[in-house]
Structure formats: structure tokens, C-alpha cells
């Protein structure tokens, strides 16, 4: 029995004892160990698995304490039958329906899996030259400080605070830190009742769209723009107005007057990275007041400004509560943290909080507390300084590498962000270039996904947040050698 069930691997991060315990648990719960048959003795199992006998004995004792096993005098260890009580038996169906024949086309009301969206290889860190946007170099993560905050969030008083059912409330310390530390950096002075913690910016965008869009209401969207915002809006309305983008961001065109809700990324436009100047921001706010529409301001990449003082957030200029401000710490701390925030008029936040409760009540409060401590102790401010310097160096390195090795590519005049938006020569097939580059250990992103009315097949987005500075120029040089093969013929 033991030879069939248990296989240990010393190369895995989990200890041999932990592996053995987990495999025995799975075998018990899956019904592979008969109740009337003793498990192998610790001596026998240790010999068969070629491990120390103490490893097996400790695993058995832990399972005994956890109630998975019972010890019978002079007979050994047996499965505790009580551990399996209350488990429903698998029903026997004589005429089971073939799941593949279910009429899913008629049953499903929406098919979001069919939308085009951003795809990134999960093993991106294995590539030599990951020019990906939105990923963070693991070397920049503040491991020691985050561990400290995570440990302190697990203290007895902290656990008593966050482990109870908070219904739809957020961690008050995190709200305080967003209120006093994060938002003032962008010139936004909000009251606590105007702030909602979300599962990343993505949830904030979904909540705003669900509360404010419906069939017949027009939605204004930057083109090129953030594809997932476009996909979210399409879940609620088919009337999407595509708004042109130039070297100063979204243009305040006539189509804006027909919209109920407009999405804009003024700090560093997604994906072109250009910044909307102050004059255009004021013009957009004036139009919103006159034409009675609301604005979602996605303030991503606002901290990465390298040549001048940051332009104040659109929300900081808002005098009539027209702007719904959303932000997160994905680009500075970690994309996987999935904590963001929404700032808006208290009436909208009240409804957003109620809607969030129906979805998931609130983001995990243990993560909220760890993040609150990280902000409160000044660790985020220190991280921003480090990232700012690191990204500025990489930005200059990337800029020089593009000029040197890809002189025929056009790059908008920008002064920040964590990526470059480049247009290749006429006839470049970026999809083919992407495939060729991947075979050479280079990851790049095609830009056509961000255009909603034309191909955009000659555009690339080259991120530098996940690649060390010393690899930037060699990667661009290698990429440049692939350009002739990626050109369309005929």
C-alpha cells in the first residue's frame, strides 16, 4: 500500500514530513486506505521511502493529534472513521447526462471568455528579456518589511480585530492611511466616507460600470485604451464611443457630450504613456459639468514621473464631484496583492459598498491590516523612492537602446511610466515579431489589442518594470535583429 500511495521528493520546498502527512491525508479522504487495515509501521514505511524513521513517526503523531488516525494497542495506526463522517457518498446515476451535451449556448447569458483580453505567460520570469508591462522585478519587492507587517498583522490583538465578520466595513487603519498618506500625494483631499477599498483597480472599475451603465447609456473610452475597461463596459452597454488619443492624451472631442460616463487615464495614458496637461484636464472637467457626465479617473503609474513634478490628479481639480478616482498599489508593491481603492461622492460610495457586499463583502481584512501597517510605518514611501530611482534609470536605458537599435521606430514624447509605446515601420507584423522574439527568450506585447476600431498591428508595448537594467540593451539589440524577418511581404 505504501509504495503505491506515498512518494516523497527532497527537491520540493515542503519538508519530507510535511509531504508525507499531506499524502496520507489525501489518501484517507479519497478512500484509498481501508478502515480495517493498519498503516505500515514507522520502521517499515521509513525503509520503503528511504527516510529517517523519525520523519514517519512525527507525521503519524501529527495525524493522530489532528484526528485523522487512531492508535490501537499492539496493532498500529488506523484511519479514524469519525474523520469521514458527514461526507456524502457519490450518487449512482443510471442515466447520467453527458456534460458535453448540455445546451450551454442557451443557458449562459454572457460569454466573457470570448472577449479579447491581455494574456501574459505565467512563466515570464524564466525568460531572459521579459519586456512585459504590469509585472514587477522580484528583486524590488520589500520582502523584509512586508514580512514584518505580515507577522504583526498576525498578533493576537490584530487577529481579534480582523478575524470577525466585518460585513461591508474596511480596516479603519487602511482607510486612514489612504486618506492621509496616499491621496494627498496626488492632491486629493477626501473624507473617509468617500473611500472604498477594492480588490484591485479592476473591481473598482467593475463596480462603477455596474452602478452607472445600462443599455442606452453611452460610455466614452480612450482609443487606444485599456482593453479590460472596454470589456467591462460591454457587459452593460453596447453604446461605446471611442475617443481619440494624441500626444496629450484623450482629446476633448464633440463625442464626449453624448456620454453618460467617460473613462480616462490622464497620468500616463494606457497604453501610449502620454500625460494629459493641466489645461486639457480643466477643459475635460468643464465639459463634464456643462454636459452632465461622470468621469472615471484611473490614476495608474502616477508615481513614475522622471522629468518634472507630477501633474495633479484630475480628482484634485474636481469641484463638483464629477470624478470617480481609482487607484491601487499594483505597480509599486505587487500586482498579486489585489488591493485598490475608489474615491467618489459619499452617495456613490455607499452604493458601491452595498454592491461590494453582495459580491464578496469586503477584501480580506488580514491583507488590509498588513498593507495598513506597511503604509503607516513609512515602508511604502521608502519603496516609492527606490522604485522611482530604479525605473528612471531603466527608462533612460530603454530610451537610449531604442534610439540606438530601433531607429526606425517612433516613440511618443513621454516623461514617465513603466513602459514604452512604440510604432514600428510600415509593414511590420508585430504578432509574428512576438512569436519570433519568444523563441529567442524575449517577451514583448503587441499593441493591436488596445485598438478597438482598427488593426494597430505595427505597435508594441515594451515594459521595463520586470527586467533588470543590465538586460535592457542586449534584449533590444536581439529584438532588432528579428525585425527583417517579421516584415510582411507582398
C-alpha positions in Angstrom: 0.0 0.0 0.0 2.7 2.5 1.0 4.6 2.1 -2.3 1.5 2.9 -4.3 0.4 5.8 -2.2 3.4 7.7 -1.0 6.2 9.3 -3.0 8.5 11.9 -1.4 10.7 14.4 -3.3 13.6 16.0 -1.4 13.9 18.7 -4.1 10.5 20.2 -3.2 10.3 23.2 -0.8 8.0 21.2 1.6 9.7 19.0 4.1 9.6 15.3 3.8 7.5 15.1 6.9 5.0 17.6 5.5 4.8 15.8 2.2 4.1 12.5 3.9 1.4 14.0 6.1 -0.3 15.6 3.2 -0.2 12.5 1.1 -1.6 10.4 3.9 -4.4 12.9 4.4 -5.3 12.8 0.7 -5.3 9.0 0.7 -7.6 8.9 3.7 -10.1 11.5 2.4 -10.1 9.9 -1.0 -10.9 6.5 0.5 -7.7 4.7 -0.6 -6.9 3.4 2.9 -9.3 0.8 4.3 -10.7 1.4 7.8 -9.8 -2.1 9.0 -6.2 -2.1 7.6 -3.3 -0.7 9.7 -0.9 1.7 8.1 2.6 0.4 7.7 4.7 0.6 10.8 7.0 3.6 11.1 10.1 1.3 10.7 8.7 -0.4 7.5 7.5 2.8 5.9 10.7 4.6 6.6 12.7 1.8 5.0 10.4 1.8 1.9 10.6 5.6 1.5 14.3 5.7 2.4 13.8 8.4 5.0 14.6 8.6 8.7 12.2 6.7 10.9 11.6 9.9 13.0 10.2 11.5 9.9 7.4 8.9 9.7 6.8 8.9 13.4 6.4 12.7 13.6 4.0 12.6 10.6 1.9 9.8 12.3 1.8 11.7 15.6 0.7 14.9 14.0 -2.1 13.0 12.1 -3.1 11.3 15.4 -3.3 14.8 17.1 -5.4 16.1 14.1 -7.9 13.3 14.4 -7.0 11.5 11.1 -5.6 8.4 12.8 -6.3 6.4 15.9 -3.8 4.2 17.7 -4.7 0.6 18.6 -2.6 -1.1 21.2 -0.2 -3.7 19.6 -1.9 -3.2 16.3 -0.6 0.1 15.0 -2.3 3.2 13.4 -5.7 3.0 11.7 -7.9 5.6 9.9 -10.2 7.3 12.3 -13.7 6.5 11.0 -15.0 9.7 12.5 -12.9 11.8 10.1 -15.1 10.5 7.2 -18.4 11.0 8.9 -20.8 13.5 7.3 -19.3 13.1 3.8 -21.9 12.5 1.2 -21.5 9.3 -0.9 -21.1 9.7 -4.6 -24.5 9.1 -6.1 -25.0 6.4 -8.6 -26.9 7.6 -11.7 -28.2 5.1 -14.2 -28.8 7.6 -16.9 -26.2 10.3 -16.3 -26.3 13.3 -18.6 -23.3 13.8 -20.7 -21.9 17.2 -19.6 -20.7 17.9 -23.2 -24.2 17.7 -24.4 -25.6 20.3 -22.1 -27.0 23.3 -24.0 -24.6 25.8 -22.6 -25.1 28.2 -25.6 -28.7 28.7 -24.4 -28.1 28.5 -20.7 -25.3 31.1 -20.5 -26.5 34.8 -20.6 -23.0 36.2 -21.2 -19.7 34.8 -22.6 -16.9 36.9 -21.2 -14.3 34.2 -22.0 -14.8 35.1 -25.7 -13.6 38.6 -25.2 -10.2 39.5 -26.3 -8.0 40.4 -23.4 -4.4 40.7 -22.2 -2.5 37.5 -22.0 0.8 37.1 -20.2 2.8 33.8 -19.9 2.8 32.6 -16.3 6.4 31.6 -16.5 7.5 35.1 -17.7 10.3 35.2 -15.1 12.1 32.3 -16.9 12.7 34.4 -20.0 15.9 36.3 -20.3 14.3 39.5 -21.6 10.8 40.0 -20.2 9.7 43.3 -21.7 6.3 42.9 -20.1 4.1 45.6 -18.7 2.5 45.3 -15.3 4.9 42.8 -13.8 7.4 43.7 -11.0 11.0 42.6 -10.8 11.0 40.3 -7.7 14.3 41.9 -6.6 12.4 45.1 -5.9 9.9 43.6 -3.6 10.4 44.8 0.1 10.5 41.2 1.5 11.8 42.0 5.0 9.4 44.9 5.6 6.4 43.0 4.2 7.2 40.0 6.3 7.4 42.2 9.4 4.0 43.8 8.7 2.5 40.4 7.8 3.8 39.0 11.1 2.5 41.9 13.1 -0.9 41.6 11.4 -1.0 38.0 12.9 -0.6 39.2 16.5 -3.3 38.2 18.9 -4.9 41.7 19.2 -4.7 42.1 15.4 -6.3 38.7 14.7 -9.1 39.6 17.1 -9.7 42.7 15.2 -9.7 41.4 11.6 -11.0 37.8 12.1 -14.5 38.8 13.0 -17.3 39.3 10.4 -16.9 43.0 9.2 -19.9 42.7 6.9 -19.0 45.5 4.5 -16.6 47.6 6.5 -12.9 48.2 5.7 -9.9 48.2 8.0 -10.0 51.7 9.7 -6.2 51.9 9.7 -6.1 51.3 6.0 -8.7 53.9 5.3 -6.8 56.3 7.4 -3.6 55.6 5.5 -5.3 56.1 2.1 -6.9 59.2 3.4 -3.8 60.8 5.0 -0.8 59.3 3.1 -1.7 58.0 -0.4 -4.3 60.5 -1.7 -2.5 63.7 -0.6 0.4 62.7 -2.8 -1.9 63.2 -5.8 -3.5 66.4 -4.4 -6.7 64.5 -3.5 -8.3 65.5 -0.2 -11.1 63.1 0.6 -13.1 62.3 3.6 -13.1 58.7 5.0 -16.7 58.2 3.9 -15.6 58.9 0.3 -13.2 56.0 0.2 -13.8 52.3 -0.5 -11.2 49.5 -0.5 -11.5 47.2 -3.5 -9.9 44.0 -4.8 -7.6 45.9 -7.1 -8.5 48.7 -9.5 -10.3 46.1 -11.6 -13.1 45.6 -9.1 -13.4 49.4 -8.7 -13.9 49.7 -12.5 -16.5 46.9 -12.5 -18.5 48.4 -9.6 -18.5 51.8 -11.2 -19.7 50.4 -14.5 -22.4 48.2 -12.9 -23.8 51.2 -10.9 -23.7 53.7 -13.7 -24.1 51.9 -17.1 -27.1 50.3 -18.7 -28.4 49.8 -22.2 -29.0 53.2 -23.8 -26.3 55.0 -21.7 -23.3 55.9 -23.7 -19.8 55.2 -22.4 -16.7 57.1 -23.6 -13.5 55.1 -24.0 -10.0 56.1 -24.9 -8.8 54.6 -28.2 -6.3 53.1 -28.0 -7.1 52.2 -24.4 -7.3 49.7 -21.6 -8.8 46.6 -23.1 -10.3 45.3 -19.9 -12.2 48.5 -19.2 -13.6 48.2 -22.7 -14.6 44.6 -22.0 -16.2 45.6 -18.7 -18.3 48.4 -20.3 -19.5 45.9 -23.0 -21.1 43.8 -20.3 -23.5 46.7 -19.5 -23.9 48.7 -22.7 -23.3 48.3 -26.5 -23.1 52.0 -27.0 -19.4 52.8 -26.6 -17.9 56.0 -28.0 -14.3 55.6 -29.0 -12.4 58.8 -28.2 -9.1 59.6 -30.0 -5.8 60.0 -28.2 -3.0 62.3 -29.2 0.3 63.4 -27.7 -1.6 65.0 -24.8 -3.9 62.1 -24.0 -7.6 61.8 -24.7 -8.9 64.6 -26.9 -11.9 66.6 -25.6 -13.9 66.0 -28.8 -17.6 66.5 -29.5 -18.5 62.9 -28.9 -17.9 63.4 -25.2 -21.1 65.5 -25.0 -23.2 62.3 -25.8 -21.7 60.2 -23.0 -23.0 59.5 -19.5 -19.7 58.0 -18.3 -16.1 58.5 -19.5 -13.0 56.6 -18.7 -9.6 58.3 -18.8 -6.0 57.6 -17.8 -4.6 61.1 -17.6 -1.3 60.5 -15.6 0.1 58.1 -18.1 -2.4 57.1 -20.8 -2.9 53.4 -21.2 -1.2 52.2 -23.4 0.6 55.2 -25.0 2.0 56.5 -21.7 1.5 60.2 -22.6 0.4 62.6 -19.9 -2.6 64.9 -20.1 -1.6 68.5 -19.4 -3.3 70.7 -16.8 -5.1 72.8 -19.3 -6.7 69.8 -21.0 -7.7 68.4 -17.6 -9.5 71.6 -16.7 -11.2 71.6 -20.1 -12.4 68.0 -19.6 -13.8 68.9 -16.2 -15.6 71.9 -17.6 -17.2 69.7 -20.3 -18.3 67.2 -17.7 -20.1 69.9 -15.7 -21.7 71.6 -18.7 -22.8 68.3 -20.5 -23.6 66.4 -17.2 -21.4 63.3 -17.5 -19.2 61.5 -15.0 -15.5 60.6 -15.3 -13.6 57.5 -14.1 -10.0 58.6 -13.5 -7.7 55.6 -13.5 -4.5 57.1 -12.0 -2.2 54.2 -12.7 1.5 54.8 -13.0 1.1 58.2 -11.4 4.2 57.8 -9.2 6.6 57.2 -12.0 7.3 60.7 -13.3 11.0 61.3 -14.1 11.5 64.8 -15.6 9.1 67.1 -13.8 6.8 67.5 -10.9 3.7 65.3 -11.3 0.6 66.9 -12.7 -2.1 66.9 -10.0 -4.7 64.2 -10.4 -7.9 65.1 -12.2 -9.8 64.4 -9.0 -7.8 67.1 -7.2 -9.2 69.7 -9.7 -12.8 68.3 -9.3 -15.1 70.9 -7.7 -18.4 69.2 -8.5 -17.9 65.5 -7.6 -17.8 64.5 -11.2 -14.7 62.3 -10.9 -14.6 58.8 -9.6 -10.9 58.2 -8.7 -9.5 54.7 -8.7 -6.0 53.6 -7.7 -4.0 50.6 -6.4 -0.6 49.6 -5.3 -0.1 47.0 -8.1 2.6 49.0 -9.9 4.6 49.8 -6.8 4.2 46.9 -4.4 2.9 43.8 -6.1 0.2 43.0 -8.7 -0.8 39.9 -6.8 -1.7 41.8 -3.7 -5.0 42.8 -5.3 -5.9 45.8 -3.1 -7.0 49.0 -4.6 -9.4 51.9 -3.7 -12.1 54.0 -5.1 -12.7 57.7 -4.1 -16.0 59.3 -5.0 -19.1 61.2 -3.7 -20.4 59.6 -0.5 -23.7 58.6 -2.2 -21.8 56.6 -4.9 -19.5 55.1 -2.3 -22.5 54.0 -0.2 -24.0 52.1 -3.1 -20.6 50.8 -4.2 -20.1 49.4 -0.7 -23.5 47.7 -0.7 -22.8 46.2 -4.1 -19.4 45.0 -3.0 -21.0 43.3 0.0 -23.2 41.3 -2.4 -20.1 40.3 -4.4 -17.6 39.4 -1.6 -18.5 41.5 1.5 -15.0 43.1 1.6 -11.4 42.4 0.6 -9.6 40.1 3.1 -9.1 42.1 6.3 -5.8 40.4 7.2 -4.3 41.7 3.9 -5.8 45.1 4.6 -4.2 45.2 8.0 -0.8 44.1 6.7 -1.0 46.8 4.0 -2.1 49.4 6.5 0.9 48.7 8.7 3.2 48.8 5.6 1.9 52.3 4.8 1.8 53.5 8.4 5.4 52.7 9.1 6.6 54.6 6.0 7.8 51.5 4.2 5.7 52.4 1.1 7.3 55.8 0.9 10.7 54.3 1.1 9.8 51.8 -1.6 8.5 54.6 -3.9 11.8 56.3 -3.7 13.7 53.1 -4.6 11.3 52.3 -7.4 11.4 55.8 -8.7 15.2 55.8 -9.0 15.3 52.3 -10.4 12.7 52.9 -13.0 14.2 56.2 -14.0 17.5 54.5 -14.7 15.7 51.8 -16.7 13.7 54.4 -18.6 16.8 56.2 -19.7 18.5 52.9 -20.6 15.5 51.8 -22.6 15.2 55.2 -24.4 18.8 55.0 -25.5 18.6 51.4 -26.5 15.5 52.1 -28.7 17.3 55.1 -30.4 20.4 53.0 -31.0 19.0 49.7 -32.1 15.5 50.6 -33.4 15.9 54.0 -35.0 13.1 53.5 -37.4 10.6 53.0 -34.6 8.5 56.0 -33.4 8.1 56.6 -29.7 5.8 59.3 -28.2 7.5 62.0 -26.2 6.9 60.9 -22.6 8.5 61.5 -19.2 7.4 58.6 -17.1 5.6 55.4 -16.7 6.9 51.8 -16.7 6.8 51.0 -20.4 7.4 52.4 -23.9 4.7 52.5 -26.6 6.5 52.2 -29.9 5.3 52.1 -33.6 7.3 50.0 -35.9 8.0 50.7 -39.6 5.1 50.2 -42.1 4.7 46.6 -42.9 5.8 45.3 -39.5 3.8 42.3 -38.3 4.0 42.6 -34.6 2.3 39.3 -34.0 5.0 37.5 -36.0 7.7 39.5 -34.2 6.2 38.5 -30.9 6.4 34.8 -31.8 10.0 35.1 -33.1 11.1 37.0 -30.0 9.6 34.5 -27.6 11.6 31.8 -29.3 14.7 33.9 -28.6 13.9 34.4 -24.9 12.3 37.8 -25.4 8.8 38.7 -24.3 7.0 41.7 -25.9 3.4 42.7 -26.1 1.5 43.5 -29.3 -0.4 46.8 -29.4 -3.3 45.8 -31.7 -5.3 44.6 -28.7 -5.7 48.1 -27.5 -7.2 49.5 -30.7 -11.0 48.9 -30.9 -11.7 50.1 -34.4 -8.5 49.3 -36.4 -5.7 46.8 -36.5 -2.8 48.7 -34.9 -0.6 45.8 -36.0 2.6 47.9 -36.1 2.5 48.9 -32.4 4.4 47.3 -29.5 4.3 47.9 -25.7 7.7 47.3 -24.1 7.7 47.3 -20.3 10.8 47.6 -18.2 9.4 47.1 -14.7 10.3 43.4 -14.7 13.6 43.3 -16.4 17.0 44.3 -14.8 18.7 47.3 -16.2 21.7 45.4 -17.5 19.5 43.2 -19.7 17.6 46.0 -21.4 20.0 46.9 -24.2 21.1 43.3 -25.0 17.4 42.4 -25.2 16.5 45.4 -27.5 19.6 44.6 -29.7 18.5 41.0 -30.0 14.9 42.1 -30.8 16.2 44.5 -33.5 17.8 41.6 -35.3 14.4 39.9 -35.7 12.7 42.9 -37.4 13.5 42.0 -41.1 12.0 38.5 -40.6 8.9 40.0 -39.1 8.1 42.3 -42.0 5.1 41.5 -44.2 5.9 40.6 -47.8 3.7 41.3 -50.8 
